Amino acid sequence: MQSYGKKTATVILSAIIAWMAVSCSVDNKSIPDPGGNIGVDTTGTIGTFFLNLTGDTSYLLTIVAVDTIVQDSLVVAGGDLTTKDQVVFSTAKAEPGTYYTEQSPPGITGAVCVFRKRIPSGFRNYPMLRGKIVISSVDPVSGVVRGNLDVNNKYVPNADKYYRLSGSFMIKLNP
């Protein structure tokens, strides 16, 4: 009788594991890992990506971006068409690597990011001086750049709100 119970429990556990493995995707996209390094992009549109905004408030930004290379640096500017919030970020080079937004120690700065929060009188700029922007791949033929960012404004002087932006991006470089 006890072996029947163990066999049933093993079958049920196997079914649950199989169900979890199958359910961990959206269309053909992978669900993000717990660290938030891989964002789910179900739009399939290059130049439109999602950023999670957390901190003193929390919501999802759908960024429509304009991007280019300026003197070997990747520059991306985009905005959410609904909230009118904007994000501007740049890396020191337009090649795969990790670029830190930290302002100290000297020499570590490789990226800049500013979150522009829409307010009734215009915009409030929040420099995101902590974190990193990672370029994971650059396809020179198609011009598609893939990467992710995880930045925040913790300990930034005169910041009246704490914000953290995280998510993945896939953009096509403008000629």
N, C-alpha and C positions, 0 to 999 in steps of 0.2 A: 504494500500500500504506500509506503513512504517513497519508493522509487517512482511510482506513478506521479506523486506530488512534485518531485524534483524534475521529472521530465516535462510536466505541464508548466512549471515555473520557467524552465529553460526555453521552452517554445514561446511563451509569452514574452520573456525578456528579449529573445531574438527578434520577435515581431516588432517590439517597441523600438529597438535599435535600428532595424531596417526602416521603420516609419520615420524616425528622426533623420536618418541619412537622406531619405528621399525628400523630406519636407524642408530641408535646409537650402533651398534655392528659390529664386524668383525668376520665372522664365528660364533663361540660360545663365543667369547671374548668380554669384555666390553671396550668401548672407555675410555681413561683416563679422570679423572675429571680435571677441570681447574687448580688445584693445582699441577698436574703432579704426584700424588702419586701412580697411578695405570697404569702401562705401558701395551701396547698392545703387546702380544706375539703370533703371528700367526704361529710360527714354531712348537710349541708343543714339542720342544726338550729340555729336562732338561739339563742344563749346557750351553746353548746358550741363551743369553738374550741381550736386547737392552738398551743402555744408550744414552741419549741426551747430547751432548757436546755443551755448549753455552758459551758466553763470547766474547772474542776477535775474535773468529771464531765460526762457528756453523755447526755441522753435526751429523749424527747418527752413533754410534759405534755398531757393532754386535760383542759382546764379546763371545768368546769360552773359558770357564773357567775350571780350575783345582782347586778343593777345598778339604779341609780336616779339621779335628779337631786336633789342637795341644795343648795339656795340657788344655783342656776345652775351648779353643778359636777357633772361626771359622776363617779360613784363606782362602781367595779366590784370585787366580791370574789368569788373563786371558788377551787375546789380540784380537784385530780385525785383521782378516786375510788379509784384503784389505789395510788398512792404516798402519798396523803394530804397531799402538798405543797400549799401555798396561795399565791395571788397576790392582792394588793390594790393597786389603782391608782386615782388620781383626777386629773382635769384641772381647771384653774382655771375653765373654761367648758365648757358642753355644746354647742359649736358647732364647725364645721370649722376646723381650724388645727393648728399644730405647737406642742406644749407640752413644754418641756425640764425634765428632772429635775435639772439642774445647780443647785448651791447657791450658785454665785458666777459672775459678778459679781451684785451685788444687783439685784433686779428681773427677772432672767431666769427665775426659778423659776415654772413654770406647771403642773407636774405632780409627783406623788409616787407612788413605787412601792416596795412591800415584797414580797420573796420570803420566804415562811415555809417553811423546810425542816423536814420531819418528822424528829425524832430520837426515840430510845427514851423519853426523859423528857418529851417534849412537842414544842415547836417552837423553832427558832432563827431569829430575824428577821434578814434581810439587807436593809438599805436599799439600793435601787438608785439611787445618786446621780449616775449618768452616763447620758446618752442622751436619748431623746425618745419621746413618745407622740403619734401623729398621728391626729386624727379627720378622715377623708376625706369623710364625708357623714352627715347627720342628716336622716331623713325624718320631718317633723313629723306626717304623717298616720298612718303605720304605727308610728312610734316606734322604727324600726330605725336603729341607729348602726353605722357601719362605720369601721374604722381599723386601725392597726398600732402595734406598739411595738417598740423596740429599746433596751434598758436594761442596765446592768451595775453592778457594785459595785467597779470598779477604783479603787484608791487610797483606799478607805474605811477609816478607822482602825478597828482591832480586828476587821476581817473576817478570819476564819481560812480562808476559801475564796473563790475568785473564781468568780462566776457571771455569765452573760449570758443574758437572756431576749429572744427575738425571735419575732415572728409577727404574724398578723392576727387581728382579732376582728370579730364581727358579733353584736350584742346587741340585744335589744328592751327598751326602757325600761319599768320597772315604774311603774304609775300612782301 
